[in-house]
Amino acid sequence: SEQLNEHVSGPFVQFFVKTVGHYASYIKREANGQGHFQERAFYKALNSKTIRRFVKKFVKTQLFSLFIQEAEKSQTPSAGYFQRKILEYEEQKKHKKSREKTV
């Protein structure tokens, strides 16, 4: 059942990693550590207009709002499943770029 869970949820997680996984770069911290999410810069960073339109709507949802509120309060990103998947994706991108440079 765990393998089926991963098989079903995997594509959704990958979609969200690719579309909103860069969120941490757009939380600007004040001297007291409080974070403020830079929403407009966040979705402007997306190259695809289609994905940008989706994200502009998605950031208004309660799910994303609660997620960002927690991220703004926290000094470091949580070490949960989603964060692990973001780190894996970023490593894959770095590895792919380094291979392209050597070719």
Biotite code that builds the C-alpha atoms (Angstrom):
import biotite.structure as struc

atoms = struc.array([
    struc.Atom([0.000, 0.000, 0.000], chain_id="A", res_id=1, res_name="SER", atom_name="CA", element="C"),
    struc.Atom([2.936, 2.363, 0.664], chain_id="A", res_id=2, res_name="GLU", atom_name="CA", element="C"),
    struc.Atom([4.267, 1.707, -2.835], chain_id="A", res_id=3, res_name="GLN", atom_name="CA", element="C"),
    struc.Atom([0.824, 2.429, -4.328], chain_id="A", res_id=4, res_name="LEU", atom_name="CA", element="C"),
    struc.Atom([0.654, 5.627, -2.273], chain_id="A", res_id=5, res_name="ASN", atom_name="CA", element="C"),
    struc.Atom([3.998, 6.766, -3.711], chain_id="A", res_id=6, res_name="GLU", atom_name="CA", element="C"),
    struc.Atom([2.923, 5.822, -7.223], chain_id="A", res_id=7, res_name="HIS", atom_name="CA", element="C"),
    struc.Atom([-0.283, 7.868, -6.964], chain_id="A", res_id=8, res_name="VAL", atom_name="CA", element="C"),
    struc.Atom([1.075, 10.866, -5.030], chain_id="A", res_id=9, res_name="SER", atom_name="CA", element="C"),
    struc.Atom([4.467, 11.010, -6.765], chain_id="A", res_id=10, res_name="GLY", atom_name="CA", element="C"),
    struc.Atom([3.342, 12.923, -9.876], chain_id="A", res_id=11, res_name="PRO", atom_name="CA", element="C"),
    struc.Atom([1.481, 15.472, -7.735], chain_id="A", res_id=12, res_name="PHE", atom_name="CA", element="C"),
    struc.Atom([4.495, 16.012, -5.502], chain_id="A", res_id=13, res_name="VAL", atom_name="CA", element="C"),
    struc.Atom([6.759, 16.429, -8.545], chain_id="A", res_id=14, res_name="GLN", atom_name="CA", element="C"),
    struc.Atom([4.342, 18.952, -10.048], chain_id="A", res_id=15, res_name="PHE", atom_name="CA", element="C"),
    struc.Atom([4.341, 21.038, -6.874], chain_id="A", res_id=16, res_name="PHE", atom_name="CA", element="C"),
    struc.Atom([8.109, 20.737, -6.474], chain_id="A", res_id=17, res_name="VAL", atom_name="CA", element="C"),
    struc.Atom([8.572, 22.101, -9.998], chain_id="A", res_id=18, res_name="LYS", atom_name="CA", element="C"),
    struc.Atom([5.966, 24.859, -9.704], chain_id="A", res_id=19, res_name="THR", atom_name="CA", element="C"),
    struc.Atom([6.316, 26.124, -6.112], chain_id="A", res_id=20, res_name="VAL", atom_name="CA", element="C"),
    struc.Atom([9.453, 24.428, -4.829], chain_id="A", res_id=21, res_name="GLY", atom_name="CA", element="C"),
    struc.Atom([11.388, 27.685, -5.167], chain_id="A", res_id=22, res_name="HIS", atom_name="CA", element="C"),
    struc.Atom([9.227, 29.351, -2.461], chain_id="A", res_id=23, res_name="TYR", atom_name="CA", element="C"),
    struc.Atom([12.031, 29.576, 0.134], chain_id="A", res_id=24, res_name="ALA", atom_name="CA", element="C"),
    struc.Atom([14.021, 31.946, -2.087], chain_id="A", res_id=25, res_name="SER", atom_name="CA", element="C"),
    struc.Atom([11.145, 34.416, -1.896], chain_id="A", res_id=26, res_name="TYR", atom_name="CA", element="C"),
    struc.Atom([10.813, 34.598, 1.876], chain_id="A", res_id=27, res_name="ILE", atom_name="CA", element="C"),
    struc.Atom([12.768, 37.665, 2.892], chain_id="A", res_id=28, res_name="LYS", atom_name="CA", element="C"),
    struc.Atom([13.836, 37.842, 6.539], chain_id="A", res_id=29, res_name="ARG", atom_name="CA", element="C"),
    struc.Atom([13.924, 40.917, 8.762], chain_id="A", res_id=30, res_name="GLU", atom_name="CA", element="C"),
    struc.Atom([16.607, 41.405, 11.409], chain_id="A", res_id=31, res_name="ALA", atom_name="CA", element="C"),
    struc.Atom([14.278, 39.841, 14.010], chain_id="A", res_id=32, res_name="ASN", atom_name="CA", element="C"),
    struc.Atom([13.983, 36.687, 11.874], chain_id="A", res_id=33, res_name="GLY", atom_name="CA", element="C"),
    struc.Atom([10.390, 37.253, 10.803], chain_id="A", res_id=34, res_name="GLN", atom_name="CA", element="C"),
    struc.Atom([9.852, 36.261, 7.182], chain_id="A", res_id=35, res_name="GLY", atom_name="CA", element="C"),
    struc.Atom([7.763, 37.976, 4.522], chain_id="A", res_id=36, res_name="HIS", atom_name="CA", element="C"),
    struc.Atom([6.776, 36.130, 1.382], chain_id="A", res_id=37, res_name="PHE", atom_name="CA", element="C"),
    struc.Atom([7.437, 38.079, -1.824], chain_id="A", res_id=38, res_name="GLN", atom_name="CA", element="C"),
    struc.Atom([4.422, 36.760, -3.735], chain_id="A", res_id=39, res_name="GLU", atom_name="CA", element="C"),
    struc.Atom([4.724, 38.784, -6.938], chain_id="A", res_id=40, res_name="ARG", atom_name="CA", element="C"),
    struc.Atom([8.436, 38.069, -7.404], chain_id="A", res_id=41, res_name="ALA", atom_name="CA", element="C"),
    struc.Atom([7.717, 34.397, -6.645], chain_id="A", res_id=42, res_name="PHE", atom_name="CA", element="C"),
    struc.Atom([5.331, 33.836, -9.517], chain_id="A", res_id=43, res_name="TYR", atom_name="CA", element="C"),
    struc.Atom([7.174, 36.229, -11.846], chain_id="A", res_id=44, res_name="LYS", atom_name="CA", element="C"),
    struc.Atom([10.190, 33.911, -11.556], chain_id="A", res_id=45, res_name="ALA", atom_name="CA", element="C"),
    struc.Atom([8.309, 31.235, -13.497], chain_id="A", res_id=46, res_name="LEU", atom_name="CA", element="C"),
    struc.Atom([9.099, 31.094, -17.211], chain_id="A", res_id=47, res_name="ASN", atom_name="CA", element="C"),
    struc.Atom([5.911, 29.434, -18.400], chain_id="A", res_id=48, res_name="SER", atom_name="CA", element="C"),
    struc.Atom([2.914, 31.759, -18.690], chain_id="A", res_id=49, res_name="LYS", atom_name="CA", element="C"),
    struc.Atom([0.541, 28.837, -18.207], chain_id="A", res_id=50, res_name="THR", atom_name="CA", element="C"),
    struc.Atom([2.194, 27.742, -14.978], chain_id="A", res_id=51, res_name="ILE", atom_name="CA", element="C"),
    struc.Atom([2.449, 31.366, -13.836], chain_id="A", res_id=52, res_name="ARG", atom_name="CA", element="C"),
    struc.Atom([-1.332, 31.776, -14.258], chain_id="A", res_id=53, res_name="ARG", atom_name="CA", element="C"),
    struc.Atom([-1.926, 28.619, -12.225], chain_id="A", res_id=54, res_name="PHE", atom_name="CA", element="C"),
    struc.Atom([0.495, 29.694, -9.461], chain_id="A", res_id=55, res_name="VAL", atom_name="CA", element="C"),
    struc.Atom([-1.046, 33.190, -9.257], chain_id="A", res_id=56, res_name="LYS", atom_name="CA", element="C"),
    struc.Atom([-4.333, 31.488, -8.376], chain_id="A", res_id=57, res_name="LYS", atom_name="CA", element="C"),
    struc.Atom([-2.781, 28.744, -6.254], chain_id="A", res_id=58, res_name="PHE", atom_name="CA", element="C"),
    struc.Atom([-0.985, 31.188, -3.937], chain_id="A", res_id=59, res_name="VAL", atom_name="CA", element="C"),
    struc.Atom([-4.427, 32.533, -2.977], chain_id="A", res_id=60, res_name="LYS", atom_name="CA", element="C"),
    struc.Atom([-5.624, 29.149, -1.677], chain_id="A", res_id=61, res_name="THR", atom_name="CA", element="C"),
    struc.Atom([-5.881, 28.374, 2.008], chain_id="A", res_id=62, res_name="GLN", atom_name="CA", element="C"),
    struc.Atom([-3.552, 25.404, 1.578], chain_id="A", res_id=63, res_name="LEU", atom_name="CA", element="C"),
    struc.Atom([-0.720, 27.534, 0.207], chain_id="A", res_id=64, res_name="PHE", atom_name="CA", element="C"),
    struc.Atom([-1.416, 30.421, 2.602], chain_id="A", res_id=65, res_name="SER", atom_name="CA", element="C"),
    struc.Atom([-1.060, 28.143, 5.631], chain_id="A", res_id=66, res_name="LEU", atom_name="CA", element="C"),
    struc.Atom([2.061, 26.565, 4.153], chain_id="A", res_id=67, res_name="PHE", atom_name="CA", element="C"),
    struc.Atom([3.681, 29.984, 3.614], chain_id="A", res_id=68, res_name="ILE", atom_name="CA", element="C"),
    struc.Atom([2.629, 31.254, 7.054], chain_id="A", res_id=69, res_name="GLN", atom_name="CA", element="C"),
    struc.Atom([4.473, 28.337, 8.629], chain_id="A", res_id=70, res_name="GLU", atom_name="CA", element="C"),
    struc.Atom([7.490, 28.912, 6.387], chain_id="A", res_id=71, res_name="ALA", atom_name="CA", element="C"),
    struc.Atom([7.565, 32.619, 7.311], chain_id="A", res_id=72, res_name="GLU", atom_name="CA", element="C"),
    struc.Atom([7.595, 31.756, 11.027], chain_id="A", res_id=73, res_name="LYS", atom_name="CA", element="C"),
    struc.Atom([10.277, 29.095, 10.714], chain_id="A", res_id=74, res_name="SER", atom_name="CA", element="C"),
    struc.Atom([13.954, 30.039, 10.510], chain_id="A", res_id=75, res_name="GLN", atom_name="CA", element="C"),
    struc.Atom([14.759, 26.938, 8.462], chain_id="A", res_id=76, res_name="THR", atom_name="CA", element="C"),
    struc.Atom([12.600, 24.920, 6.057], chain_id="A", res_id=77, res_name="PRO", atom_name="CA", element="C"),
    struc.Atom([11.020, 21.868, 7.642], chain_id="A", res_id=78, res_name="SER", atom_name="CA", element="C"),
    struc.Atom([12.832, 18.617, 6.997], chain_id="A", res_id=79, res_name="ALA", atom_name="CA", element="C"),
    struc.Atom([9.655, 16.918, 5.789], chain_id="A", res_id=80, res_name="GLY", atom_name="CA", element="C"),
    struc.Atom([8.865, 14.915, 2.697], chain_id="A", res_id=81, res_name="TYR", atom_name="CA", element="C"),
    struc.Atom([8.151, 17.919, 0.462], chain_id="A", res_id=82, res_name="PHE", atom_name="CA", element="C"),
    struc.Atom([11.403, 19.646, 1.425], chain_id="A", res_id=83, res_name="GLN", atom_name="CA", element="C"),
    struc.Atom([13.337, 16.426, 0.751], chain_id="A", res_id=84, res_name="ARG", atom_name="CA", element="C"),
    struc.Atom([11.788, 16.199, -2.700], chain_id="A", res_id=85, res_name="LYS", atom_name="CA", element="C"),
    struc.Atom([12.685, 19.849, -3.400], chain_id="A", res_id=86, res_name="ILE", atom_name="CA", element="C"),
    struc.Atom([16.313, 19.179, -2.434], chain_id="A", res_id=87, res_name="LEU", atom_name="CA", element="C"),
    struc.Atom([16.412, 16.045, -4.627], chain_id="A", res_id=88, res_name="GLU", atom_name="CA", element="C"),
    struc.Atom([15.004, 18.015, -7.574], chain_id="A", res_id=89, res_name="TYR", atom_name="CA", element="C"),
    struc.Atom([17.549, 20.821, -7.114], chain_id="A", res_id=90, res_name="GLU", atom_name="CA", element="C"),
    struc.Atom([20.378, 18.289, -6.991], chain_id="A", res_id=91, res_name="GLU", atom_name="CA", element="C"),
    struc.Atom([19.114, 16.671, -10.194], chain_id="A", res_id=92, res_name="GLN", atom_name="CA", element="C"),
    struc.Atom([19.034, 20.077, -11.897], chain_id="A", res_id=93, res_name="LYS", atom_name="CA", element="C"),
    struc.Atom([22.604, 20.862, -10.768], chain_id="A", res_id=94, res_name="LYS", atom_name="CA", element="C"),
    struc.Atom([23.816, 17.475, -11.939], chain_id="A", res_id=95, res_name="HIS", atom_name="CA", element="C"),
    struc.Atom([22.101, 17.912, -15.311], chain_id="A", res_id=96, res_name="LYS", atom_name="CA", element="C"),
    struc.Atom([23.614, 21.394, -15.773], chain_id="A", res_id=97, res_name="LYS", atom_name="CA", element="C"),
    struc.Atom([27.104, 20.166, -14.931], chain_id="A", res_id=98, res_name="SER", atom_name="CA", element="C"),
    struc.Atom([26.743, 17.327, -17.463], chain_id="A", res_id=99, res_name="ARG", atom_name="CA", element="C"),
    struc.Atom([25.575, 19.787, -20.141], chain_id="A", res_id=100, res_name="GLU", atom_name="CA", element="C"),
    struc.Atom([28.626, 21.995, -19.529], chain_id="A", res_id=101, res_name="LYS", atom_name="CA", element="C"),
    struc.Atom([31.020, 19.072, -20.054], chain_id="A", res_id=102, res_name="THR", atom_name="CA", element="C"),
    struc.Atom([29.390, 18.021, -23.334], chain_id="A", res_id=103, res_name="VAL", atom_name="CA", element="C"),
])
